[in-house]
Amino acid sequence: MRASPLVLGRLLSALLTLSLPLGLARLLDPQEFGTYKQLFLVAQTALLIGQLGLLQSLYYFLPRAESGRGRYVTQALLGLTLAAVVAAGLLCLAAPRALHGLKIPLALLAAGLLVSALLEPAFTSQGRAGRAAVAYVVSDGTRAAILLLAARWGGISAIAWGAAAYAGLRVAALAAALALGAIPVGPIDRRALGRQLRYALPIAGAALLWVAQKQFIQYAVAWRFDTAGYAGFAVATFHLALVDILYTPVGEVLMVRLGATEDVAGRLREWQGAVGKLALVLWPATVCAWLFGDRVLPLLFTGRYGASVPLFLLATCEIPCWIFPVDSFLRASGATRLLFCWAALRLPLTAVAVLAGLALRGLAGAIVGSLLIEALSRAVLLVRARRELGVPLLRFVHGRRLALTAAAALGAVPGALVVERWGSGKLGLVLAALVYGVGYLGLTACFGADVPGLRFRSASRTAPPTPAELA
């Protein structure tokens, strides 16, 4: 199984996902746009917490199960359905004040997303990356179409009910996949259920803490500012969600491939390949955001959000942290208790850093506080993940490849600056971006900073390390 179809599907999904807030920012005023962002913030929180580690368990058990895969799928589906019922009930009883008038569609949206969350992971964990990619693209395209039409003709209330309808369509798609046998099902097995829960529950606890830590800044901003202020913050950090669209499928495929690999050399090769793929995209994405962000952001979201530009440039500093999918590596290694313990420590650190930043420097301070904790977390988990293979840290992260990729990303900057200064307006911006892209790819080829699937030199440069090299 290769990550390429899934990554390609998620990149196409990224374009569709990007078109949605761009369109809504023009169709809604800042107050309504902020309400929309809070609606999906709450639904996404329910989705992430309500998975209970069951989806992640599929990536662990299905590649290892030669038979009886369906029982793990059935057990996960039952758990998700129960969580969906509980989440819907809680949201009906205690919806946030800003969303009180939308609590019914919010509850339906959260429940539908939870039940249907099984769809893509069930394909990916069986090695069917192409089907998962199609599901992602069709799903995100349908969501964008429904919500844009709803915003055009009915405002925020229509958006909420359109989102609930979208979640219902996902549930219908999952039911069809189950009925047609595209996703296996089987009888519940008590022993298998016990193994699955022992693996999943620590992840569920870690996920609860991770969501609280990761989204703490969003809830803190929503509490401190009105919906218009929250809209400005959401625009400034919108590109971080796009990074996750690449990061998540690479991490998912890494878990599956590590589960099918026994030897140290093979596991190291899979890990380095995932890091290389992420760096190949995220290094230049970071540089481009700094180069062009002050002109692109108002162009995408209109001049009403010009004040978000400095926050956007600051939030971009977090992107390089995401080249290391250490959480996926540790889950594939079964280190779920470690993830839970670290998440329990990281949450109070985040709360202190974000609240202190808000008090001292407002939104900019909150972003810096969140960034510092994210960088610390990646460093701690990276050191721990390296110990799983017992190789030196520099070899584990493939420092030479990362350095060459970073050099290519920075080396393409001068040409882009020259073209941008020579050109003007949107045309100059487009030409500068094209020159940067060509320059980056050319330097990448010259430096030989290749990754599996994108080799610019001979395959011998990416041959598996020898036992002596691993020592």
C-alpha positions in Angstrom: 0.0 0.0 0.0 1.3 3.5 -0.9 0.4 6.8 0.6 0.3 8.6 -2.7 -3.4 8.0 -3.6 -4.5 9.0 -0.2 -2.3 12.0 0.0 -3.4 13.1 -3.5 -7.1 12.7 -2.4 -6.4 14.7 0.7 -4.7 17.4 -1.3 -7.8 17.6 -3.6 -9.9 17.7 -0.4 -7.7 20.6 0.8 -8.6 22.6 -2.3 -12.3 21.9 -1.7 -11.9 22.7 2.0 -10.2 25.9 1.2 -12.9 27.0 -1.1 -15.5 26.8 1.6 -14.3 29.4 4.1 -13.3 31.7 1.1 -16.8 31.6 -0.2 -18.5 31.9 3.2 -16.3 34.9 4.1 -17.8 36.7 1.2 -21.4 35.6 1.7 -21.5 36.1 5.5 -20.7 39.1 7.7 -18.0 38.6 10.3 -20.5 37.8 13.1 -22.2 35.1 11.0 -18.8 33.7 9.8 -17.7 33.5 13.4 -20.8 31.7 14.4 -20.3 29.2 11.5 -16.7 28.6 12.7 -17.9 28.0 16.3 -20.5 25.6 15.0 -17.9 23.4 13.4 -15.5 23.9 16.3 -18.0 22.3 18.7 -19.0 19.5 16.2 -15.3 18.7 15.5 -14.6 18.6 19.2 -17.4 16.1 19.7 -16.0 14.1 16.8 -12.5 13.9 18.1 -13.4 13.1 21.6 -16.2 10.6 20.7 -14.0 8.4 18.6 -12.8 6.8 21.9 -9.6 5.5 20.2 -11.7 3.1 18.2 -10.7 4.4 14.8 -7.0 4.4 15.7 -7.4 0.8 16.8 -8.4 -0.2 13.3 -5.0 1.0 12.0 -3.4 -1.3 14.6 -5.5 -4.5 14.4 -6.7 -4.7 10.8 -3.2 -4.9 9.2 -2.3 -7.6 11.8 -5.5 -9.7 11.5 -5.3 -12.3 8.7 -9.0 -13.2 9.3 -11.8 -11.8 11.4 -11.2 -8.2 10.5 -14.9 -7.6 10.4 -15.3 -8.1 14.2 -13.0 -5.1 14.9 -15.0 -3.0 12.5 -18.3 -4.0 14.0 -17.1 -3.3 17.5 -15.8 0.1 16.5 -19.1 1.0 14.8 -21.1 0.1 17.9 -18.9 2.2 20.1 -19.1 5.2 17.7 -22.9 4.9 17.6 -23.2 4.9 21.3 -20.9 7.9 21.5 -23.0 9.7 18.9 -26.2 9.2 20.9 -24.5 10.6 24.1 -22.9 13.5 22.2 -26.2 14.5 20.6 -28.0 14.4 23.9 -25.4 16.5 25.6 -25.4 19.1 22.9 -29.2 19.4 23.0 -29.1 19.9 26.7 -26.0 22.2 27.0 -25.2 23.8 23.7 -22.9 26.9 23.9 -24.7 30.1 24.4 -23.7 31.5 21.0 -25.2 28.3 19.3 -28.2 27.9 21.5 -30.6 28.6 18.6 -28.9 26.0 16.5 -28.6 23.2 19.0 -30.8 20.7 17.1 -28.8 20.8 13.8 -25.6 21.0 15.8 -26.6 17.7 17.6 -27.5 16.0 14.4 -24.2 17.2 12.8 -22.1 15.9 15.6 -23.9 12.5 15.8 -23.7 12.0 12.0 -20.0 12.8 11.8 -19.2 10.5 14.7 -21.1 7.5 13.2 -19.7 8.0 9.7 -16.1 8.6 10.9 -15.6 4.9 10.3 -15.8 5.2 6.5 -12.4 6.4 5.4 -10.3 4.6 8.2 -11.9 1.3 7.4 -10.7 1.6 3.8 -7.2 2.9 4.7 -6.5 0.3 7.4 -7.3 -2.5 4.8 -4.8 -1.0 2.4 -7.4 0.5 0.1 -6.0 4.0 -0.1 -7.7 4.7 -3.4 -11.1 4.2 -2.0 -10.4 6.3 1.0 -9.1 9.1 -1.2 -12.3 9.0 -3.3 -14.4 9.1 -0.1 -12.5 12.1 1.2 -12.8 14.0 -2.0 -16.5 13.3 -2.6 -17.3 14.0 1.1 -15.5 17.4 1.2 -16.9 18.4 -2.2 -20.4 17.6 -1.1 -20.0 19.6 2.1 -18.6 22.6 0.3 -21.5 22.6 -2.2 -24.2 22.2 0.4 -22.9 24.9 2.7 -22.2 27.4 0.0 -25.7 27.0 -1.4 -27.2 27.3 2.1 -25.2 30.4 2.9 -26.3 32.0 -0.4 -30.0 31.4 0.1 -30.6 31.1 3.9 -27.8 32.5 6.1 -26.4 30.9 9.2 -29.6 28.9 10.1 -29.6 27.3 6.6 -25.9 26.5 7.0 -26.5 24.7 10.2 -29.3 22.5 8.8 -27.2 22.0 5.6 -24.4 20.7 7.7 -26.7 18.3 9.4 -27.9 17.1 6.0 -24.3 16.6 4.9 -23.6 14.4 8.0 -26.7 12.4 7.2 -25.4 11.7 3.7 -22.2 10.5 5.1 -24.1 8.0 7.3 -26.0 6.8 4.2 -22.7 6.3 2.4 -21.3 4.2 5.3 -24.5 2.1 5.3 -24.1 1.5 1.6 -20.5 0.5 2.0 -21.4 -2.0 4.7 -24.3 -3.4 2.8 -22.2 -3.9 -0.3 -19.4 -5.6 1.5 -16.8 -2.9 0.8 -16.2 -2.7 4.5 -16.2 -6.0 6.4 -18.4 -6.8 9.3 -18.4 -9.7 11.7 -19.8 -11.0 15.0 -18.6 -9.4 18.2 -15.8 -11.5 19.9 -15.3 -11.0 23.6 -11.5 -11.6 23.5 -11.1 -9.4 20.4 -13.2 -6.7 22.1 -11.0 -6.9 25.2 -7.9 -6.5 23.1 -9.4 -3.6 21.2 -10.5 -1.8 24.3 -7.2 -2.2 26.0 -5.5 -0.6 23.0 -8.2 2.0 22.4 -9.0 3.3 25.9 -5.6 4.9 26.6 -5.8 6.5 23.2 -9.3 7.8 24.1 -8.0 9.3 27.3 -5.0 10.8 25.4 -7.4 12.1 22.7 -9.6 13.8 25.2 -6.5 15.6 26.7 -5.1 16.3 23.2 -8.3 17.9 22.0 -8.5 19.9 25.2 -4.9 21.1 24.7 -5.1 21.6 20.9 -8.4 23.4 20.9 -7.9 25.2 24.2 -6.7 28.3 22.4 -9.8 28.4 20.2 -12.2 28.1 23.1 -10.2 30.7 25.1 -10.5 33.1 22.2 -14.2 32.4 21.7 -14.7 33.1 25.4 -12.6 36.3 25.4 -13.8 37.8 22.2 -17.2 38.2 20.3 -18.0 36.2 17.2 -16.5 38.8 14.9 -13.2 38.7 16.9 -13.2 34.9 16.8 -13.7 35.1 13.0 -10.5 37.2 12.7 -8.6 34.6 14.7 -10.1 31.8 12.6 -8.9 33.4 9.4 -5.4 33.9 10.8 -5.1 30.2 11.6 -7.1 28.7 8.7 -3.9 27.3 7.0 -3.1 25.1 10.0 -6.2 23.0 9.3 -4.9 22.6 5.7 -1.6 21.3 7.0 -3.5 18.6 8.9 -5.1 17.4 5.7 -1.6 16.3 4.5 -0.4 15.3 8.0 -3.2 12.9 8.9 -3.2 10.6 5.8 0.6 10.3 5.9 0.4 9.4 9.6 -2.4 6.9 9.0 -0.5 5.1 6.2 2.6 5.1 8.4 0.8 3.3 11.1 -0.5 0.7 8.7 2.9 0.1 7.1 4.7 0.0 10.5 2.2 -2.7 11.6 3.2 -4.8 8.6 7.0 -4.4 9.2 8.9 -6.3 11.7 12.6 -5.4 11.2 14.3 -2.3 12.5 15.7 -1.2 9.1 12.2 -1.5 7.5 10.5 0.5 10.3 13.2 3.2 10.1 12.8 3.4 6.3 9.0 3.8 6.6 9.4 6.5 9.3 12.0 8.4 7.3 9.9 8.2 4.2 6.9 9.8 6.0 9.1 12.6 7.4 10.6 13.2 4.0 7.1 13.5 2.3 5.9 15.9 4.9 9.1 18.0 4.8 9.0 18.1 1.0 5.7 20.0 1.2 5.7 21.7 4.6 9.1 23.4 4.3 8.2 25.3 1.1 4.6 25.9 2.4 6.1 27.7 5.5 8.4 29.8 3.3 5.6 30.7 0.9 3.3 31.7 3.7 5.9 34.1 5.0 6.7 35.5 1.6 3.2 36.0 0.2 0.9 35.9 3.2 0.5 39.6 3.7 -1.0 39.9 0.2 -2.7 36.5 -0.2 -4.7 36.6 3.0 -6.7 39.8 2.2 -7.0 38.6 -1.4 -8.6 35.3 -0.2 -10.8 36.6 2.6 -11.4 40.3 1.5 -9.9 43.4 3.1 -12.2 43.0 6.1 -9.7 40.6 7.5 -6.5 42.6 6.9 -5.9 42.9 10.6 -5.4 39.1 10.7 -2.2 39.2 8.6 0.3 39.6 11.5 -1.4 36.8 13.3 -1.3 34.6 10.2 2.4 35.1 9.8 2.9 34.3 13.5 0.8 31.1 13.4 2.8 29.9 10.3 5.8 29.3 12.7 3.9 26.2 13.9 4.0 24.4 10.5 7.6 23.1 10.7 6.6 21.2 13.9 4.3 18.9 11.8 7.0 17.3 9.7 7.4 14.6 12.4 4.4 12.3 12.8 5.6 11.0 16.2 2.1 10.4 17.5 1.4 7.9 14.7 4.8 6.2 15.2 4.2 5.7 18.9 0.6 4.5 18.4 1.9 1.9 15.9 4.5 0.9 18.5 1.7 0.4 21.1 3.0 3.2 23.4 -0.5 4.5 24.1 0.0 4.9 27.8 2.9 7.1 27.2 0.8 9.3 24.9 -1.9 9.5 27.6 0.6 10.5 30.3 2.3 13.1 28.2 -1.1 14.5 27.1 -2.1 14.8 30.8 1.0 16.9 31.4 0.7 19.0 28.2 -2.8 20.2 28.9 -2.0 22.4 32.0 1.1 23.6 30.3 -0.9 24.8 27.4 -3.6 26.4 29.6 -1.0 28.4 31.4 0.9 29.4 28.3 -2.2 30.4 26.3 -3.9 32.3 29.1 -0.7 34.1 30.0 -0.2 35.0 26.4 -3.7 36.3 26.1 -3.3 38.5 29.2 0.1 39.9 28.1 -0.2 40.2 24.3 -3.8 39.4 23.3 -4.2 37.1 20.3 -0.6 37.2 19.4 0.5 36.1 22.9 -2.0 33.2 22.8 -0.6 32.0 19.5 3.0 32.2 20.8 2.1 30.3 24.0 0.4 27.5 22.0 3.3 27.4 19.5 5.9 27.0 22.3 4.0 24.0 23.9 3.6 22.4 20.5 7.3 22.6 19.8 8.1 21.2 23.2 5.7 18.3 22.8 7.1 17.3 19.4 10.7 17.4 20.8 9.8 15.2 23.8 7.9 12.6 21.7 10.6 12.6 19.1 13.2 11.7 21.6 10.9 8.9 23.0 10.1 7.6 19.5 13.8 7.4 18.6 14.3 5.1 21.6 11.9 2.6 20.1 14.4 1.8 17.3 17.6 2.5 19.2 19.2 4.6 16.5 20.9 8.0 16.9 18.6 10.9 16.8 20.2 12.5 13.7 19.8 9.3 11.8 16.3 8.8 13.1 15.1 12.2 11.7 17.3 11.8 8.6 18.9 15.1 9.3 20.8 15.3 6.0 17.6 15.0 3.9 15.8 17.6 6.0 18.7 20.0 5.7 18.8 19.7 2.0 15.0 20.1 1.7 15.2 23.2 3.9 18.1 24.6 1.8 16.1 24.1 -1.4 13.1 25.9 0.2 15.2 28.9 1.2 17.3 28.9 -1.9 14.3 29.5 -4.1 13.4 32.8 -2.2 15.7 35.3 -4.0 14.3 34.5 -7.5 10.7 34.9 -6.2 11.5 38.2 -4.6 13.0 39.6 -7.8 10.0 38.6 -9.9 7.6 39.9 -7.3 9.3 43.3 -7.2 9.5 43.4 -11.0 5.8 42.5 -11.4 2.7 44.1 -9.8 -0.7 43.2 -8.5 -2.1 39.7 -8.8 -0.1 38.8 -11.9 3.1 39.6 -10.2 2.1 37.5 -7.2 1.2 34.5 -9.4 4.5 34.8 -11.4 6.5 35.0 -8.2 4.8 31.9 -6.8 5.5 30.0 -10.0 9.1 31.1 -10.0 9.4 30.0 -6.4 7.9 26.6 -7.2 10.1 26.0 -10.2 13.2 27.1 -8.3 12.4 24.9 -5.3 11.8 21.8 -7.4 15.0 22.5 -9.4 17.1 22.9 -6.2 15.5 19.8 -4.7 16.6 17.9 -7.8 20.1 19.3 -7.6 20.5 18.6 -3.9 19.1 15.1 -4.2 16.7 15.7 -1.3 14.5 12.8 -2.5 11.7 10.9 -0.8 10.1 7.5 -1.8 7.9 8.1 -4.7 9.6 11.4 -5.7 13.2 10.3 -6.4 15.4 12.7 -8.3 18.5 10.6 -8.2 19.3 6.9 -8.3 17.5 4.6 -6.0 20.8 3.7 -4.3 20.6 7.0 -2.4 17.5 5.8 -0.5 18.6 2.2 0.0 17.8 0.7 3.4 20.5 1.3 6.0 22.8 -1.6 6.8 23.0 -3.2 10.2 26.4 -1.4 10.7 24.8 1.9 9.9 22.0 1.3 12.4 24.5 0.6 15.2 
